[in-house]
Amino acid sequence: MSVKNEFTKHAEDYNNNNIIQQIIAKALVRETNSKPKTILELGCGSGQVYKNINWDIDKYYAVDFSESMCKLHPKNEKIEINCFDFDSEEFFEFLKNKYFDLIFSSSAMQWSKDLSKLVENLKLSCDGINAVLFTSNTFKTIQKITNKKSPILTKEKIKEAFLNSFDCEFEVYNYNLEFEDKKVMFDYIKNSGVSGGNSLSFKNAKKLYKEYKLNYLEFEVIFVKTISKS
Ligand SMILES: C[S@@+](CC[C@H](N)C(=O)[O-])C[C@H]1O[C@@H](n2cnc3c(N)ncnc32)[C@H](O)[C@@H]1O
C-alpha cells in the first residue's frame, strides 16, 4: 500500500495512535526561537504543529497529500490548506512567488522521494526550516527479526539532504513506547503512520510475534534546524 493510501485509510484513527508525533510536534514548536508570521507546514495531518502555535500569525499554509488528513486539520480565515504532494511539480509551482518566514514539518519529510530536491526548492521560498523526521532506526529490532529494510531514510541521508542547501543544527532522540499487550503494540504500528504500508507476510508476522521480546516500540527522530543558506 502506498504511503498516501496508508494515511488515508488510517486518518480517523490517527489522533489515537500518534503519541510520539504529538510529543515531537510540541517540541518542534517550543524550540523555535523566532515568532514567524507567515508559515508553511509540510505534511500537516490533523494539525499537531498548528495546535502548538501560541503567537499571532498572519497566514498559515498547510500542505498534505491525503484529503482525509486535510479534513482533520483545524480551519480558520488565516489557514490555507492545500492537498499537494510535496514532491510534485504542482507543489514546486505553488512555492514560486511565495515567501515564508519559516517552514515547519513534523513526522512527514522522511517520506519524500527526493529530500535533497525538496529542500533545494524550499530554500528559495523561506528564511529557514525547522523540521523533525523519523529515521530508519525506528522499529529497528522489528527490522532485524523480519529481515526487512526500513522504508524511511537513514539519519545520514537526511543530514546530507539538508546540508546540500543549508548550514544546520541536528539533534537525534530515541523514544521507547511501552505496551502491556503485544497485539495492541503491533496494531499501533499499522495505525501510527510510520510503517509506510510496509506490511508483513503471515510467516514474518508469526516470527515477529514469537521473537520480539521487548515490551516497547523503538522510535528514532532527528530534529533539523537550518541556521543559514549554504
Ligand atoms: C505521521 S503524519 C504527521 C502529521 C502531522 N504533521 C503530525 O505531526 O501529527 C505524516 C503526514 O505527512 C503526509 N505526507 C506524507 N508524505 C507526503 C507527501 N509526499 N506530500 C504531502 N504530504 C505527505 C501524510 O499524509 C500525513 O498526514
The ligand as a Gaussian input file, in Angstrom:
#p B3LYP/6-31G(d) Opt

LIG

0 1
 C        2.861000      10.940000      10.579000
 S        1.825000      12.128000       9.817000
 C        2.265000      13.613000      10.662000
 C        1.168000      14.621000      10.650000
 C        1.418000      15.864000      11.494000
 N        2.495000      16.673000      10.945000
 C        1.706000      15.484000      12.918000
 O        2.749000      15.907000      13.437000
 O        0.897000      14.785000      13.542000
 C        2.597000      12.405000       8.220000
 C        1.740000      13.241000       7.288000
 O        2.513000      13.536000       6.125000
 C        1.695000      13.391000       4.990000
 N        2.574000      13.096000       3.845000
 C        3.427000      12.051000       3.691000
 N        4.061000      12.126000       2.509000
 C        3.598000      13.263000       1.896000
 C        3.875000      13.894000       0.650000
 N        4.743000      13.352000      -0.224000
 N        3.240000      15.049000       0.343000
 C        2.344000      15.591000       1.214000
 N        2.026000      15.042000       2.416000
 C        2.665000      13.895000       2.762000
 C        0.732000      12.249000       5.325000
 O       -0.449000      12.267000       4.557000
 C        0.477000      12.524000       6.818000
 O       -0.634000      13.351000       7.043000

